[in-house]
Amino acid sequence: MDYVDLIKKYQPYNEQEEVDKKLILDFIENNSNHLYRENLTAHMTSSSIVINKEKTKVLFAYHNIYDSWGWLGGHNDGDPDLLKVAIKEAKEETGIKEVEAYSKDIFMIDVIYVENHIKHHKRVPDHLHLNVTYLLVADDKQTLYVKKDENQAVAWFKLDEVFHKITEPRMVPVYQKAFDKIKKL
């Protein structure tokens, strides 16, 4: 099943996801370069919420650009395999070697506003990330490392304790939604 069909198949969790799903599908239909960050208005991104096997901890990185602890993920850069991108980014950003999808189904959908910033010495304008999130599972005993060009730290947190670490208020509802869904699994 291709990524557009996966998005169409996804059952929104709440009203926010209903609206975001419609926006994402409309944007895909009307923008052939939606998988590329060269589209300065919006583009697809793949993220992950990485949990331990017991579903009690989450793996977050302290992101340089956002100056906050948060999920893992990145740009698709033309790759239509959203799950593959989410797994690749989780490994690259944390150093974990073994991680698997809890399910091959999309876990969440969000449209994320990204403020202008400097990345690799270049100005990036305000834009939207049309984000698909997967739930991934990894052993919380694996060795972690910092990817200095993207983050300052990587750590496992108890689900209910991570909110004290997040300094990016706009992401709190996204993570709360994720953790609420995890607790129902």
C-alpha positions in Angstrom: 0.0 0.0 0.0 1.5 3.4 -0.9 1.8 6.2 1.6 -1.2 8.2 0.2 -3.4 5.1 0.7 -2.0 4.7 4.3 -3.0 8.2 5.1 -6.4 7.8 3.6 -6.9 4.6 5.6 -5.8 6.2 8.8 -8.7 6.7 11.3 -8.3 10.1 13.0 -8.1 10.0 16.8 -9.8 13.4 17.3 -11.1 16.5 15.5 -7.5 17.9 15.1 -6.5 14.8 13.2 -9.6 14.9 11.0 -8.7 18.5 9.9 -5.0 17.8 9.6 -5.7 14.6 7.5 -7.8 16.6 5.1 -5.1 19.3 4.8 -2.4 16.8 4.2 -4.4 14.9 1.5 -5.4 18.1 -0.2 -1.8 19.3 -0.2 -0.5 16.0 -1.6 -3.0 16.2 -4.4 -2.1 19.7 -5.3 1.7 19.7 -4.9 3.7 17.2 -6.7 6.8 18.1 -4.7 5.2 17.5 -1.2 7.9 14.9 -0.3 10.7 17.4 -0.7 11.8 20.2 1.6 12.4 22.3 -1.5 8.6 23.0 -1.2 9.0 26.0 1.2 5.3 26.1 2.1 4.9 22.5 3.4 6.3 19.1 3.0 6.0 15.5 4.4 7.9 14.5 7.5 8.1 11.2 9.3 8.4 11.1 13.1 8.4 8.4 15.7 7.4 8.0 19.3 9.9 5.3 20.5 8.8 3.4 23.6 10.4 0.6 25.6 8.8 -2.9 25.5 6.9 -2.3 28.7 5.4 0.9 27.3 6.5 2.9 30.4 9.3 5.0 28.9 9.8 7.2 25.8 13.1 8.0 24.0 13.5 11.7 23.4 16.3 13.9 22.0 17.1 17.5 23.0 16.9 19.2 19.6 19.2 22.1 18.8 16.8 24.0 16.5 13.8 23.8 18.9 15.8 24.0 22.1 13.6 21.4 23.7 13.2 17.7 24.3 11.1 16.0 21.7 10.3 13.1 19.5 12.5 11.8 16.7 12.0 12.2 13.0 12.9 14.1 9.9 12.3 15.1 6.3 11.3 12.5 3.7 13.5 14.0 1.0 11.6 12.2 -1.7 11.3 8.9 0.0 7.6 7.7 0.0 8.3 4.9 2.6 7.2 6.9 5.6 7.9 4.1 8.1 11.4 3.5 6.8 12.2 7.2 7.2 10.9 7.2 10.7 13.0 4.2 11.7 16.1 5.6 9.9 15.7 9.0 11.7 15.2 7.3 15.1 18.4 5.3 14.6 20.4 8.3 13.3 19.3 10.7 16.0 19.8 8.3 19.0 22.3 5.7 18.1 20.0 2.8 18.8 20.7 -0.1 16.6 17.6 -2.2 17.0 14.1 -0.7 16.8 10.9 -2.1 15.3 7.5 -0.8 14.4 4.8 -1.5 17.0 2.5 -1.6 13.9 3.0 -0.7 10.3 0.0 1.5 10.6 0.3 5.2 11.1 0.1 6.1 14.8 -0.7 9.8 14.5 -1.1 12.6 12.0 -0.3 16.2 12.7 0.4 19.4 10.8 3.2 21.1 12.7 4.1 24.8 12.2 7.8 25.4 12.0 9.2 28.9 12.7 12.0 30.2 10.5 15.4 29.2 11.6 19.0 28.7 10.5 20.0 25.1 9.6 23.5 24.3 8.2 24.2 28.0 7.9 21.1 28.6 5.7 17.9 30.4 6.4 14.8 28.2 6.5 11.5 30.1 6.2 8.3 29.5 8.3 6.6 26.4 6.9 4.5 23.4 7.8 5.5 19.8 8.4 2.8 17.4 7.2 3.8 14.9 9.7 3.0 11.2 10.0 4.1 9.5 13.2 4.8 5.8 13.9 5.0 4.1 17.2 8.3 2.3 17.5 9.7 -0.1 20.2 13.2 -0.4 21.3 15.1 -1.9 24.3 15.8 0.9 26.7 19.2 -0.7 27.6 20.8 0.1 24.2 23.7 2.5 24.0 22.7 6.0 23.1 24.7 8.7 21.4 24.3 12.4 20.6 24.2 13.5 17.0 25.8 16.8 17.6 24.6 18.5 14.4 21.0 17.9 15.5 20.8 17.3 19.2 22.5 18.0 22.5 21.3 15.0 24.5 19.3 11.7 24.1 17.6 10.0 27.0 14.8 7.7 28.1 12.0 9.3 30.2 9.0 7.9 32.1 5.9 8.8 30.1 4.4 11.0 32.8 7.7 12.7 33.7 8.8 13.9 30.3 6.4 16.9 30.3 8.6 18.6 32.8 11.4 18.6 30.2 9.5 19.9 27.2 10.1 23.7 26.7 8.2 23.8 23.4 4.6 24.5 24.5 3.0 23.9 21.0 4.2 20.3 21.1 2.7 19.4 24.5 -0.7 18.5 23.1 0.9 16.4 20.4 2.9 14.4 23.0 -0.1 14.2 25.3 -2.2 12.7 22.5 0.6 10.1 21.8 0.9 9.1 25.5 -2.9 8.9 25.9 -3.0 6.5 22.9 -0.1 4.5 24.2 -1.8 4.0 27.6 -4.8 2.5 25.8 -2.7 -0.1 24.0 
